[in-house]
Amino acid sequence: MTSKVSILRVKELSNYLNADFSNSITNVDLNFKSRILKKSHQDLNSVSFSLLQNLGNINSDCYSKRYKVVKALKKIVSKSLLVNEVIFFIHGSYATGNITAFSDIDVTVIIPDKKISKKEAKNLRKVIRLMLGYIYSVDPLMHHGIEIISACDFSRYDESILPLKTLRSAVALNESTEMDIIVDHELSVINAKKKLIKQCDAVILFKENKMNQSLYKMKGLISVLTLIPVLLLQADAKEFLYKRDAIERARDLYIEKIPFTAIDMATEFRKNWLIPSYIYYLRNIIVLINPVFPNLQNAQRISGSTAFINKNKADYFIKEAKNFASLVKEYIDD
């Protein structure tokens, strides 16, 4: 098991790279080497593969947009002092195809199992901030930042973070592409259940008010909701699939016990998602107001809170989402 100190440091670095503007992290060099505890190898599975170099589904209507995004991100990544040691990759629908206006740009960074100097950490933060700025300009309603993983975590990898099937379809943003992973299946299932309960609680506690009907808040709810069947499949059936496949597999397994009305509604929202053009302009204005270390996620929140889903439609969806989350939580707790 990875030591708590290692986990804390990776979380600190993730916050530093994505959001924090203090110098607390860079006052000392960072060392992410972790202590691995002994364990039986019966639940461990070693795999090696290379990340893809090119986008999938090149004949899709959205290929040109996806290519433009990946090209821009690769240019930013090339500025990293650790470009030959850190692994940068894009995964999800932007890697495989079939994006909609709802689709997030999912980028992950794998930090090498080595000491990172203050200079390197500051440079990496600059690169991450440039990537975030670009990603948020493409999707002004995106909630999350860039996923930061330590290479040492792959010696006991938790597939609930990103399933192997997702990693195998990911596209590299630099020349570092080799993945050597030891999957801990037991740990993956345990953590999937913990995350499932957390996601269910987040939906159940989601408040029905005007602000939560905004596009920004509704996108957050839809994103959380659609992870629930994925995590249910991982925690209960112990299957780790690509997200879209996982949702359909979960539907096949659980539809007789748990109505998927909320998931169907979420799918329709995703297909018909439309971001008003003024939100892009508003977000850019907010960023320009504070050009020195802007809080990019605040710009997302403010601009995304100026457009709303129809009240009746939003209220019905929230009700169904809460019902779905409650039923899943009851099922997994039995």
C-alpha positions as CSV (number, residue, x, y, z in Angstrom):
1,M,0.0,0.0,0.0
2,T,1.3,3.5,-0.9
3,S,2.3,5.4,2.2
4,K,0.1,8.2,3.4
5,V,3.0,10.7,3.1
6,S,3.3,9.9,-0.6
7,I,-0.5,10.3,-1.2
8,L,-0.5,13.6,0.7
9,R,2.3,15.0,-1.4
10,V,0.7,14.0,-4.7
11,K,-2.6,15.7,-3.6
12,E,-0.6,18.7,-2.6
13,L,1.1,18.8,-6.0
14,S,-2.2,18.3,-7.7
15,N,-3.6,21.3,-5.9
16,Y,-0.5,23.4,-6.5
17,L,-0.6,22.7,-10.2
18,N,-4.3,23.2,-10.7
19,A,-5.4,25.8,-8.3
20,D,-3.1,26.9,-5.5
21,F,-1.0,30.1,-5.9
22,S,1.1,30.0,-2.8
23,N,4.8,29.2,-2.7
24,S,4.4,26.6,0.0
25,I,5.1,23.6,-2.3
26,T,8.2,25.1,-4.0
27,N,10.0,26.0,-0.8
28,V,11.5,22.5,-0.8
29,D,12.3,19.9,-3.4
30,L,9.6,17.3,-3.9
31,N,10.2,13.6,-3.7
32,F,7.4,11.3,-4.7
33,K,9.1,8.0,-4.1
34,S,6.7,5.9,-2.1
35,R,7.1,2.9,0.3
36,I,5.4,-0.2,-1.0
37,L,4.2,-2.7,1.6
38,K,4.4,-6.4,1.0
39,K,1.3,-8.2,-0.1
40,S,0.3,-11.5,-1.8
41,H,0.6,-11.3,-5.6
42,Q,-2.6,-13.2,-6.1
43,D,-4.6,-10.0,-6.7
44,L,-2.0,-8.2,-8.7
45,N,-1.8,-8.2,-12.5
46,S,1.1,-6.8,-14.4
47,V,0.6,-5.1,-17.8
48,S,2.7,-3.1,-20.2
49,F,1.6,-1.2,-23.3
50,S,2.2,2.1,-25.2
51,L,-0.2,5.0,-25.3
52,L,-1.5,5.8,-28.7
53,Q,0.2,8.4,-30.8
54,N,-2.8,9.3,-32.9
55,L,-6.5,10.1,-32.3
56,G,-9.0,7.3,-32.9
57,N,-12.1,7.5,-35.1
58,I,-10.5,9.8,-37.8
59,N,-13.6,9.6,-39.9
60,S,-15.8,11.2,-37.3
61,D,-17.5,14.6,-38.0
62,C,-15.7,16.0,-34.9
63,Y,-12.2,14.9,-35.9
64,S,-11.0,18.3,-36.9
65,K,-12.0,19.8,-33.6
66,R,-10.4,17.0,-31.6
67,Y,-7.2,17.3,-33.7
68,K,-7.1,21.1,-33.1
69,V,-7.4,20.6,-29.4
70,V,-4.7,17.9,-29.2
71,K,-2.4,19.9,-31.4
72,A,-2.7,22.9,-29.1
73,L,-2.1,20.8,-26.0
74,K,1.0,19.2,-27.5
75,K,2.4,22.6,-28.2
76,I,1.9,23.7,-24.6
77,V,3.3,20.4,-23.2
78,S,6.5,20.9,-25.3
79,K,7.3,23.8,-22.9
80,S,7.8,21.5,-20.0
81,L,11.3,21.0,-18.5
82,L,10.2,17.5,-17.7
83,V,8.8,16.8,-21.2
84,N,10.8,13.6,-21.5
85,E,10.0,12.3,-18.0
86,V,6.4,13.3,-17.3
87,I,3.7,11.5,-19.2
88,F,0.9,13.7,-20.6
89,F,-2.1,12.2,-22.2
90,I,-5.7,12.9,-23.2
91,H,-8.4,10.2,-22.8
92,G,-12.2,9.9,-23.1
93,S,-14.3,11.0,-26.0
94,Y,-11.7,13.5,-27.2
95,A,-9.3,10.6,-27.7
96,T,-11.7,8.1,-29.1
97,G,-14.3,10.3,-31.0
98,N,-18.0,11.0,-30.8
99,I,-17.7,14.2,-28.8
100,T,-20.6,16.5,-28.1
101,A,-20.8,20.1,-26.7
102,F,-21.0,18.4,-23.3
103,S,-17.8,16.4,-23.6
104,D,-15.0,17.3,-21.2
105,I,-11.4,17.5,-22.3
106,D,-9.8,14.9,-20.0
107,V,-6.1,15.2,-19.5
108,T,-3.9,13.3,-17.1
109,V,-0.3,13.9,-16.1
110,I,1.9,11.2,-14.6
111,I,4.7,12.5,-12.4
112,P,7.9,10.5,-12.5
113,D,9.1,8.6,-9.5
114,K,12.0,11.0,-8.8
115,K,12.8,14.2,-6.9
116,I,11.4,17.2,-8.6
117,S,13.2,20.5,-8.1
118,K,11.7,23.8,-7.3
119,K,12.4,25.1,-10.8
120,E,10.8,22.0,-12.4
121,A,7.7,22.2,-10.2
122,K,7.2,25.9,-11.0
123,N,7.6,25.1,-14.7
124,L,5.2,22.2,-14.5
125,R,2.7,24.5,-12.9
126,K,3.1,27.0,-15.6
127,V,2.5,24.3,-18.2
128,I,-0.6,22.9,-16.4
129,R,-2.0,26.4,-16.0
130,L,-1.6,27.1,-19.8
131,M,-3.3,23.8,-20.5
132,L,-6.2,24.6,-18.2
133,G,-6.6,28.0,-19.6
134,Y,-6.8,26.6,-23.1
135,I,-9.1,23.7,-22.0
136,Y,-11.5,26.0,-20.2
137,S,-11.6,28.4,-23.2
138,V,-12.9,25.4,-25.3
139,D,-15.3,24.3,-22.6
140,P,-16.3,27.2,-20.3
141,L,-18.5,24.8,-18.2
142,M,-15.9,22.2,-17.4
143,H,-15.6,21.6,-13.6
144,H,-12.5,19.6,-13.0
145,G,-8.8,20.3,-13.4
146,I,-6.1,18.0,-14.7
147,E,-5.7,14.6,-13.1
148,I,-2.2,14.2,-11.4
149,I,-0.9,10.7,-10.8
150,S,2.4,9.7,-9.4
151,A,4.3,7.0,-11.3
152,C,4.8,5.1,-8.1
153,D,1.1,4.6,-7.8
154,F,1.3,2.3,-10.9
155,S,3.1,-0.3,-8.8
156,R,-0.2,-0.9,-7.0
157,Y,-2.6,0.7,-9.4
158,D,-6.2,1.4,-8.5
159,E,-8.4,1.0,-11.7
160,S,-11.2,3.0,-10.2
161,I,-9.0,6.0,-11.1
162,L,-8.9,5.2,-14.8
163,P,-9.7,1.6,-16.1
164,L,-7.0,-0.1,-18.2
165,K,-9.4,0.0,-21.1
166,T,-9.5,3.8,-20.9
167,L,-5.8,4.0,-20.6
168,R,-5.3,1.8,-23.7
169,S,-7.4,4.2,-25.8
170,A,-5.6,7.3,-24.5
171,V,-3.5,9.5,-26.8
172,A,-0.1,10.7,-25.7
173,L,0.6,14.4,-25.8
174,N,4.4,14.0,-25.7
175,E,7.0,11.3,-26.6
176,S,6.7,9.5,-23.2
177,T,4.3,6.7,-24.0
178,E,5.4,3.5,-22.2
179,M,3.0,2.3,-19.4
180,D,4.1,-0.4,-17.0
181,I,1.3,-1.1,-14.5
182,I,0.7,-3.5,-11.7
183,V,-3.1,-3.5,-11.2
184,D,-4.3,-4.3,-7.6
185,H,-7.8,-5.6,-8.4
186,E,-8.8,-5.9,-4.7
187,L,-7.8,-2.3,-4.0
188,S,-9.6,-1.2,-7.1
189,V,-12.9,-2.8,-6.1
190,I,-12.6,-1.5,-2.5
191,N,-12.0,2.1,-3.7
192,A,-14.7,1.9,-6.3
193,K,-17.3,1.2,-3.6
194,K,-16.0,4.1,-1.5
195,K,-16.3,6.4,-4.5
196,L,-19.7,5.0,-5.4
197,I,-21.1,5.9,-2.0
198,K,-19.6,9.3,-2.2
199,Q,-21.1,10.0,-5.6
200,C,-24.5,8.7,-4.6
201,D,-24.4,11.0,-1.5
202,A,-23.5,14.0,-3.7
203,V,-26.5,13.4,-5.9
204,I,-28.9,12.8,-3.0
205,L,-27.8,16.0,-1.3
206,F,-28.0,18.1,-4.4
207,K,-30.4,21.0,-3.6
208,E,-33.3,22.0,-5.8
209,N,-33.0,25.7,-6.2
210,K,-32.6,28.3,-8.9
211,M,-28.8,28.4,-8.9
212,N,-28.5,24.6,-9.2
213,Q,-30.6,24.8,-12.4
214,S,-27.7,26.7,-14.1
215,L,-25.8,25.1,-16.9
216,Y,-22.7,24.9,-14.7
217,K,-24.4,23.2,-11.8
218,M,-26.4,20.9,-14.0
219,K,-23.3,19.8,-15.9
220,G,-21.7,18.9,-12.6
221,L,-24.8,16.9,-11.5
222,I,-24.9,15.0,-14.9
223,S,-21.2,14.2,-14.7
224,V,-21.5,12.9,-11.2
225,L,-24.7,10.9,-12.0
226,T,-23.2,9.2,-15.0
227,L,-20.3,7.9,-13.0
228,I,-22.6,6.0,-10.6
229,P,-23.4,3.1,-13.0
230,V,-19.7,2.9,-13.9
231,L,-18.7,2.7,-10.2
232,L,-21.6,0.3,-9.5
233,L,-20.3,-2.1,-12.1
234,Q,-16.8,-1.8,-10.7
235,A,-17.8,-2.3,-7.0
236,D,-20.4,-5.0,-7.5
237,A,-19.6,-6.9,-10.7
238,K,-15.9,-6.1,-10.4
239,E,-15.7,-5.1,-14.1
240,F,-13.6,-2.1,-15.2
241,L,-14.7,-0.9,-18.6
242,Y,-14.5,2.2,-20.7
243,K,-17.2,4.6,-19.4
244,R,-19.7,4.4,-22.3
245,D,-19.4,0.6,-22.4
246,A,-19.7,0.4,-18.6
247,I,-22.9,2.3,-18.5
248,E,-24.5,0.0,-21.1
249,R,-23.2,-3.1,-19.3
250,A,-24.6,-1.8,-15.9
251,R,-27.9,-1.2,-17.6
252,D,-28.0,-4.8,-18.8
253,L,-27.2,-6.1,-15.3
254,Y,-29.3,-3.9,-13.1
255,I,-32.2,-2.5,-15.1
256,E,-34.7,-5.0,-13.5
257,K,-33.7,-3.7,-10.0
258,I,-32.9,-0.1,-10.7
259,P,-34.7,2.1,-13.2
260,F,-32.3,4.0,-15.5
261,T,-34.7,6.9,-16.2
262,A,-32.2,9.4,-14.8
263,I,-29.3,8.0,-16.9
264,D,-31.5,8.1,-20.0
265,M,-32.4,11.8,-19.3
266,A,-28.7,12.6,-18.7
267,T,-27.8,11.0,-22.1
268,E,-30.4,13.2,-23.8
269,F,-29.0,16.3,-22.0
270,R,-25.5,15.4,-23.2
271,K,-26.7,14.8,-26.8
272,N,-28.5,18.1,-27.0
273,W,-26.2,20.2,-24.9
274,L,-25.8,23.8,-26.1
275,I,-23.6,26.5,-24.6
276,P,-24.7,30.0,-25.4
277,S,-22.0,32.0,-27.2
278,Y,-22.1,34.8,-24.6
279,I,-20.8,32.5,-21.9
280,Y,-17.5,32.2,-23.8
281,Y,-17.2,36.0,-24.0
282,L,-18.2,36.5,-20.4
283,R,-15.6,33.9,-19.2
284,N,-12.9,35.6,-21.2
285,I,-13.8,39.0,-19.7
286,I,-13.6,37.6,-16.2
287,V,-10.2,36.1,-16.8
288,L,-8.9,39.4,-18.3
289,I,-10.1,41.3,-15.2
290,N,-7.5,39.4,-13.1
291,P,-4.7,38.5,-15.6
292,V,-2.2,37.6,-12.9
293,F,-2.8,34.1,-11.6
294,P,-6.6,34.1,-12.4
295,N,-8.7,31.6,-10.6
296,L,-9.8,29.8,-13.8
297,Q,-12.4,27.7,-12.1
298,N,-14.1,30.7,-10.6
299,A,-14.4,32.1,-14.1
300,Q,-16.1,28.9,-15.1
301,R,-18.5,29.1,-12.2
302,I,-19.5,32.7,-12.7
303,S,-20.0,32.5,-16.5
304,G,-21.7,29.1,-16.3
305,S,-24.2,30.4,-13.7
306,T,-25.7,32.9,-16.1
307,A,-27.7,30.4,-18.2
308,F,-30.3,28.0,-16.9
309,I,-32.1,24.7,-17.7
310,N,-35.9,25.0,-17.9
311,K,-37.2,24.8,-14.3
312,N,-39.7,22.0,-14.8
313,K,-37.2,19.9,-16.8
314,A,-34.5,20.5,-14.3
315,D,-36.7,19.7,-11.3
316,Y,-37.9,16.4,-12.8
317,F,-34.3,15.4,-13.7
318,I,-33.0,16.2,-10.2
319,K,-35.8,14.1,-8.7
320,E,-35.1,11.2,-10.9
321,A,-31.3,11.5,-10.3
322,K,-31.9,11.5,-6.5
323,N,-34.1,8.4,-6.8
324,F,-31.5,6.6,-8.9
325,A,-28.7,7.4,-6.5
326,S,-30.8,6.3,-3.5
327,L,-31.7,3.0,-5.1
328,V,-28.0,2.3,-6.1
329,K,-26.9,3.1,-2.6
330,E,-29.5,0.8,-1.0
331,Y,-28.5,-1.9,-3.4
332,I,-24.7,-1.7,-2.7
333,D,-25.3,-1.5,1.0
334,D,-27.3,-4.7,1.1
